[in-house]
């Protein structure tokens, strides 16, 4: 029980600190434009989630909204929406990974 609690707390502490990087973090794509890097990562992971038939409902809408905000000049909001879309796509891929083993255990 103690190991499980320590593991859970360690994972929570690391995930809570996952956003410590500044807004210029570019997911190692070599891009100096944070929006371009975020939207590329979101689109790539969303395409993978679509291929796995596990894409979330609003992710595509969020990507379109991010592009619209970027075109209107609201870069900060566009970056925030692109990051949120990327997080949804990553979560959808995680869900797809465990969906194959879902079912009753009896």
C-alpha positions in Angstrom: 0.0 0.0 0.0 2.9 2.3 0.9 4.6 1.7 -2.5 1.3 2.4 -4.3 0.8 5.7 -2.4 4.4 6.8 -3.1 4.1 6.0 -6.7 0.8 7.8 -7.1 2.2 10.9 -5.3 5.3 10.9 -7.4 3.3 10.7 -10.7 1.0 13.4 -9.5 4.0 15.7 -8.5 5.7 15.2 -11.8 2.5 15.8 -13.8 1.7 18.9 -11.8 5.1 20.3 -12.7 4.9 19.3 -16.4 4.0 22.8 -17.5 7.1 24.4 -16.0 8.5 25.2 -19.4 8.1 28.6 -20.8 5.7 29.3 -23.7 8.5 29.0 -26.2 8.8 25.2 -25.6 8.6 23.6 -29.1 8.4 19.9 -28.5 11.8 19.4 -30.1 10.6 20.3 -33.7 13.3 22.9 -34.2 10.7 25.6 -34.6 11.1 28.9 -32.8 7.4 29.8 -33.3 5.6 28.3 -30.3 2.2 28.3 -32.0 3.5 26.5 -35.1 5.1 23.9 -32.9 2.0 23.4 -30.7 -0.5 23.2 -33.6 1.8 20.8 -35.5 2.0 18.5 -32.5 -1.8 18.8 -32.0 -2.5 18.0 -35.6 -0.1 15.1 -35.7 -1.5 13.4 -32.5 -5.0 14.1 -33.6 -4.4 12.3 -36.9 -3.0 9.4 -35.0 -6.1 9.4 -32.7 -8.3 9.5 -35.8 -6.4 6.5 -37.2 -7.0 4.6 -34.0 -10.7 5.5 -34.1 -10.4 7.1 -30.7 -10.3 10.9 -31.4 -12.2 13.0 -29.0 -15.2 15.1 -30.2 -13.9 18.6 -29.7 -10.2 18.2 -30.6 -10.8 18.9 -34.3 -12.9 22.0 -33.4 -10.2 23.3 -31.1 -7.6 23.0 -33.9 -9.8 24.9 -36.3 -10.4 27.5 -33.5 -6.7 27.9 -32.9 -6.1 28.5 -36.6 -8.9 31.1 -36.6 -7.5 32.9 -33.6 -4.0 32.9 -35.1 -5.3 34.5 -38.3 -7.2 37.2 -36.3 -3.9 38.1 -34.5 -4.7 36.7 -31.0 -1.6 34.7 -30.7 -1.8 34.0 -27.0 -5.3 32.6 -27.1 -4.4 30.6 -30.2 -1.4 29.1 -28.4 -3.5 28.2 -25.4 -6.2 26.5 -27.6 -3.5 24.7 -29.6 -1.9 23.4 -26.4 -5.3 22.3 -25.1 -6.0 20.5 -28.3 -2.6 18.7 -28.1 -3.4 17.6 -24.6 -6.7 16.2 -25.7 -5.1 14.3 -28.6 -2.4 12.9 -26.3 -5.1 11.8 -23.8 -7.1 10.2 -26.7 -4.1 8.2 -27.7 -3.6 7.1 -24.1 -7.2 6.0 -24.0 -6.8 4.1 -27.3 -3.8 2.2 -25.8 -5.9 0.8 -23.0 -9.2 0.4 -24.8 -8.1 -2.9 -26.4 -7.9 -4.6 -23.0 -11.2 -3.2 -21.7 -13.9 -5.5 -20.7 -15.3 -7.5 -17.9 -13.0 -9.5 -15.7 -14.7 -12.6 -14.5 
